[in-house]
Amino acid sequence: MQITRFGPDDAAELKEWVALEDAVRLADSPWEHEPTLLRAEARFRHGWDGEPAVPYLARVDDEVVGGGTIAVSEYDNLHLAWLGLQVHPDHRRRGHGSAILAHLEGEVAAMGRTTVGMGGWESEACVAFAARHGYARAHQAINRRQHLADVDRAELDRRYDEALPRAADYALERWSLPTPDDRLDDLAEMASAINDAPTDDLDIEDEVFSAERMRSYEAACAFRRERGYRVVARHLPTGQLAGQTVVVVQSEHPTRGDQHDTSVVRAHRGHRLGLLLKVELLRWLAEAEPQLEEIDTFNAESNDHMIGVNELLGYRVMGRELAFQRTL
Ligand SMILES: CC(C)(COP(=O)(O)OP(=O)(O)OC[C@H]1O[C@@H](n2cnc3c(N)ncnc32)[C@H](O)[C@@H]1OP(=O)(O)O)[C@@H](O)C(=O)NCCC(=O)NCCS
């Protein structure tokens, strides 16, 4: 087997990568939307927020049989590397997955990282493969999809009105992406509230947010040609930002959106801000993106509060994603 690293400028390899991802998707997670060249390039050029994943393709006799990615952060979690690993469905149970994993672990060790994580959609293969290689299950997340035609807007309006008196000290504000520079420091401080989301048994440290990181996140969205909508809650007596929720609409497929962060700063919990933020964002999207049909979201399965809000908003479960870790 030949395993080669490539990058966002390698057009031929990017195409092969997307074809591999699509074959794996059809086998393991057919509800996911088909991958696109733009999104693959964005991942390897910008990552989520400025730190691109590094991709590898594995070939046997010139045929692509699998691939992988390594993602590390310099913002925080300097001990950690996340691997992505996929073997083409026509080439499984021949040891290719194990060979790719060994290669990626070697790269990670050379980088001086000591904890490795990997994950995938829940399946017998994923669970057995991780166990076989000494990885312990550490986290599970649920992928939900909201079908906007099914949302009961009248019921949501009622809940919104009911919640409003609990949040009398707060105002909701609509901020389109990109965020002006002079707001990025406040945004970064608020964004760190996401560190309170459950991490189950994962060996991870709090993430460190900065204005630069917020800008890099928005640059990644812009590169994917996503239109971004952020609603924030401001605490009127102090002027502080108390919470936010963000949805991006894919201009490649304008009927599809993705839910990004939703968080409420600890000191401001208990005022129904999670519900108010999400309803306000839905109202904005109905005006600005009337063609939008669905929004995908991921939550830690243990995040009962957030899931409670999502179910009220008409989400349906699509799949469960597992994460595993081991120390090298
Ligand atoms: C998981 C995956 C990478 C395994 O690739 P693979 O090339 O088939 O793996 P290997 O042939 O190296 O398998 C190594 C061992 O893992 C276990 N294993 C792998 N697939 C299995 C399955 N479907 N059922 C039971 N055990 C399995 C077995 O112990 C196997 O050894 P064996 O074949 O000698 O019994 C592949 O199924 C895949 O791409 N799945 C979708 C993506 C994914 O889930 N990635 C994350 C993995 S945590």
The ligand as a Gaussian input file, in Angstrom:
#p B3LYP/6-31G(d) Opt

LIG

0 1
 C      -13.711000       1.034000      10.305000
 C      -12.982000       0.842000       8.968000
 C      -11.970000       1.975000       8.813000
 C      -12.246000      -0.493000       9.013000
 O      -11.478000      -0.648000       7.805000
 P      -10.958000      -2.097000       7.337000
 O       -9.945000      -1.899000       6.283000
 O      -12.128000      -2.959000       7.015000
 O      -10.277000      -2.594000       8.682000
 P       -9.267000      -3.837000       8.883000
 O       -9.411000      -4.807000       7.760000
 O       -7.910000      -3.280000       9.132000
 O       -9.867000      -4.464000      10.225000
 C       -9.127000      -4.623000      11.417000
 C       -9.984000      -5.304000      12.470000
 O      -11.054000      -4.441000      12.872000
 C      -12.224000      -5.243000      13.185000
 N      -13.290000      -4.983000      12.206000
 C      -13.231000      -4.172000      11.129000
 N      -14.425000      -4.158000      10.486000
 C      -15.256000      -4.965000      11.175000
 C      -16.630000      -5.335000      11.019000
 N      -17.366000      -4.882000       9.987000
 N      -17.161000      -6.172000      11.921000
 C      -16.440000      -6.649000      12.947000
 N      -15.117000      -6.327000      13.141000
 C      -14.547000      -5.488000      12.278000
 C      -11.776000      -6.679000      13.055000
 O      -11.233000      -7.050000      14.323000
 C      -10.672000      -6.557000      12.025000
 O       -9.770000      -7.635000      12.051000
 P      -10.128000      -9.004000      11.253000
 O      -10.573000      -8.624000       9.863000
 O       -8.824000      -9.739000      11.277000
 O      -11.222000      -9.661000      12.028000
 C      -13.977000       0.805000       7.789000
 O      -15.027000      -0.095000       8.073000
 C      -14.588000       2.145000       7.480000
 O      -14.022000       2.910000       6.681000
 N      -15.743000       2.470000       8.083000
 C      -16.379000       3.770000       7.895000
 C      -15.574000       4.891000       8.514000
 C      -15.355000       4.719000      10.007000
 O      -16.183000       4.240000      10.744000
 N      -14.175000       5.194000      10.464000
 C      -13.866000       5.320000      11.875000
 C      -13.337000       4.104000      12.521000
 S      -13.329000       4.345000      14.298000

